């Protein structure tokens, strides 16, 4: 549980990360992998998990289809083969199960919108990385993956305000955001069970959650347009039906994703998803990004999942991984609410 953690590892990783030294990062990662494999053979863990970040870091700098990304993927393949060899050498190879999964996709980006500078140009006091000592900020801007941004409005409030309480002051900001070519979708919480989705030219729609005896039901109700391009309103879908309704669209699983993300206690009051070929940061990056992730767009949402045995049903979300792993381990997790469900 401690491989790659601790002060020594953090100093190594921080040094190469903040210098943008990707080859140095790979060397540190390979040291962690070697230590991981040593522990793996020594303790025969009930479960182990290894995160390899090099393909993502290389994709940001060189593009997701570059040779160095392919080398990073070969690193993953090599770790799997070495783990299998360790298990075989110790007599438990036939019991070893291996899953490989990504946490997000990647998509080419050539245009970078400096949302931070744009907000400052409107006369707002902005708290945003790396300017984290801004007092009495009007807006806190948090960009993730570079293609999604959370805007926390009036962050001095101790409790979260819903859009109905914020709209008077901030509706013009939302409207102007939607005119920017970098912004594809914007969302805001109307209340605890309603998420409003906006698009600059395709109008708005509401995603609503209703708790029933059969579980949560999701509805997509068009207001003055169809921002998610789902062909009209959809009513009272369970999570699986919502996945099927959206999986072939430009925004796979967008109904459940937005219904889970936007009302969350740590989410912004306005959540932005970048348009194709755009991301939402232009400064303060160790490397200039030529590939990005974080948006609700298909190439950034879809991820690979490799299993060593057929599942009982088609996996739908990365949140299915944990309950599936517990099922495979024979572990009963009673009383723990999971977003996903086992595919076994």
N, C-alpha and C positions, 0 to 999 in steps of 0.2 A: 503493500500500500504506500510505500514511501519512495519508490524508485523515481528519480527525476524531481524530487521535492527537497526541501531544506535549503539552508542559506547557500551552500556551495553550488548546488544546481541552479538556484535562482540567480546568483551572480553570473554564472557562465551564460545562462540563457539571456539575461537582461543585457549583458555586454554586447552580444552579437545581434540581438533583436533591435536595439535602439541605434546601432550603427548601420542597420540594413545589410549586415553581412550574412547572406543566405547560405553560402557555403560553410561559414563558421557555424551557423545554426545546425546544418546537417551533421557536422562533426560532433557537436554536443548531443544531438539526438541519437547518433549512432553509439556514443558512449552510454547513454541511458538505455538503449536497446540491449547492449551487451550485459549491462547489470541486470536488466529485466530477465534475460534468458538464464543468467546464473541463478537468480532466485527461483525462476520457473522450474528448473530442474531439481533444485534443492528441496523445495517444499511441496511439490505436486499440489498446486492450489485447487480448491474447489471451483473457483472462477478467477480469471485474470483478465485485465483490460489494458490494452496498450494504445495510446494515442500518438499518431505520427503526423506532424504538422507540415512537413517539408513540401508535399504536393500543393497544399494551399498557399504557402508563402511563395513558392516558385511561380504558381499560377498568377498571383497578383502582379509579379514583376515581369514575367516572360510570356504570359498567356497560358490558358488551360490546356492547349494542345501542343505545348512546346516539348522539346526533347528532355529538358531538365525535369519537367513534371512527370514525364514517362519514367525517368530514372527514379523519381520519388516513389512512384507506384511500384516499380521493381523492388525498391527497398522494402515495401510492405510484403510483397510476394516472398522475398528472401527471409524475412522474419517468420512468416508462417511456416516455410519449409524447415527453418532451423528449430522452431518450436516443435514441429512434428518429429524431427530427428531426435530431439531431447526426450520427448515422450516415448518414442520407440526404443531408444537406448535404455530407458529406465523401466521398460516393460508395461507401460500403460498407454501406448499409442492407440490401441483399439478403442479406448474409452474417451479419447480426446475429441471434442467437438470444436469446430472453428467457424466463427462468423466474422465477416468483414463488412463494415458499413461506413458510409460517409455521413457527415453532419450537415452538409449543404452542397449546392451545385456551384457553378461558376459560369460567367458570361463575359464576353469581350466588352470593354469600355474604352472609349476614346475621349469622352467629354466629362469634365469635372466641374460641378457647380459649387462655388464657395458659399454655402448657405450661411456660414458664420459671418462673413463679410457683408452679405446681403442684409442680414438681420441688423447688423451694426449700422448699415446705411439708412435704416429706418428710424434711427435714433433710439434703439433699444439697448439696454444693458444686458449683455449676453454672457452667460456662464457656459464655456465650452472648452474641451481639451485643446491645447494645454493651459488655457487661462482659467485656472480653477480657484482663484482667490477673488473673483469678482463679487463684490458685496452688493446687496439690494438688487440682484438681477431681476430683470423683467421676464427673461426667458432662459431656461437651461436647455442647451442643444446637445443631444447625444446621438452620434452617428455610429451605426454598427455594420460591419462588413463593407461599409461605405455606400451601400445602396439602400439602406433603411435609416430613417432618422426619427427620433422621438423629441418632440418639443414639449417641455414642461412649462406651462404658463403660470406666471405669478407664483414662483416656487417657494415664496416665503410663507404661503398658507400651510398650516399644520395638517390640514385634511384636504384630500382631493376634491376638486369641484367638478361637477358634470358640465357638459357643454352648454346647457341652458343657462348656467350661471356665468359662463365665460364669453358667450357669443357676442354680447353687446360691445365689449372692448376688442375682441379678437377675430370677429367674423371677417373684417376687411383683410386681415393678415392671411387667413385661410383662403379667401377669394384670390388674393394676389399670388399666393403660392401655386394655386392651380393654373395660373397663366404661365408659369415658368416651364420651359421645355424639358427641364430635368425631372419634373414631378409627374408621375403617372397616376398614382392614387394617393388620396389623403383620407384619413379616418378620424372620427371623434366619437366619444361616448355620450349618447344622449342621457342614458341612465344605466343602472347596473345590468340591464338585460337588453339594451339596444345599442348597436354600433352603426353609425352612419358612414357610408362610403361615398366619396366624391371623386369625380373625374372631370377634368377641365372641359371636355366637349360631350361626354356621354352621360352627364347628369349625376344623380345621386340615388342611393337605395339604402334601405335599412336592413340590417341583420338582427333578428330578434331571437332570444333564447326563452324557452318555456319549459319549466320542470313539470313532468307528468309522472304517473305511476310507472310508466315504461321507461323512464329516463329522460334525458334532455332532448328537446326537439328544437330544430333550427329552421328559421324561415328567412327567405330573401325576398324583400318586398320593394319593388321598384317605386320610386317617388316621381322623379321627373326625368328618368333615363335608366340605363342599364350599365352601370360602370364596370361590372365584372363580366359583361357579355355572356350572360347565361340564358338569354332568350326570353326573359320575363320573370315574373314572380314564381317562387317555389315555396311550398308551405309544409310545415310540420315534418321535417326530415330528421331521421336519426343520424348519428355521425357517419355511419357506413353509407347510407343513402346520399348524404351530402357529399361524401368523397366521390361516389360514382357519378353524381350530377356535375362535378367540376373537373374530374381528373383528365379529361381530354380538352379542356379549355385553356386559354392563355394563362389562367390563374388557378392551377390545380389545388384543390382543397381549401380555397380561399375562404369559404363560409366558416368552416370550423376554425381555421387558423386565426382569422380576424376576431371571431367571437371569443377565442381563448386569449389572444394577445392583448387586444386593445383595452378591455375592462380591467386587466390585471393591475394590482396595486402599485407595481413598480413601472408601469407603462406611462408614456407621455400623454398629454392632453390632446395633442395632434400627433398622429403617426403617419409618416410619409414613406411611400414606396417609389423608388426611382424608375424613370422611364428607361426603355432599352437603350443601351450604349452610353448611359449616364451613370455617374455616382454623385454623392452629395458632399464630397470633401475635396478641397484643392490644395490645402497647405498642411504643413506639419506632419507629413508622412515620411518614414524612413526610406521608402521607395515609392516611385510614381506607379500607380496602379494601371495596368492595361487589361485586367480582368477583375471582376467584382462579384459580390453576392450580398444577400440580405433582402432583396426585393421579393415580391410575390410572383415574379415572372417564372415561367416554366423552367428555363435553363438554370435558374438559381434555386429552385425549389426541389427538383427531382434529384434523388441520390441513389447510388448503387447499394444493393444489399446482396451479399453472397452467403448462401447457407450450404452446409455440407449434407443436408437431407431435406427432402421436400416438406414444405409447411402444410398444415391442414387447410389453410385458406391463404389468399393473397395478402401479404403484408401491405398496410396502407400508409402508416406514419412511423417516423422514427420513435415516437412515444410507445409504439408496440414492442420495442426491443426489450425493455426491462421486464414487463410482465411475461413475455415469451421466455426470457432467460430464466426467470424464477420457475416457470412451469417446467422447463427442461431440467432444472436442478431439483425438482420435486419440493420446492419451497412454497409453503402457503403463507401468503401475506394478507392475513385477515385484517380488515379495518383500515387498510391503506388505500386511499383513493388514487387510482392511476388514470391518467388521461388516455392511455392506450389500452389495448386488449391483446391477449396472447394470440399468435397465429398458429398455435399448436392445439 
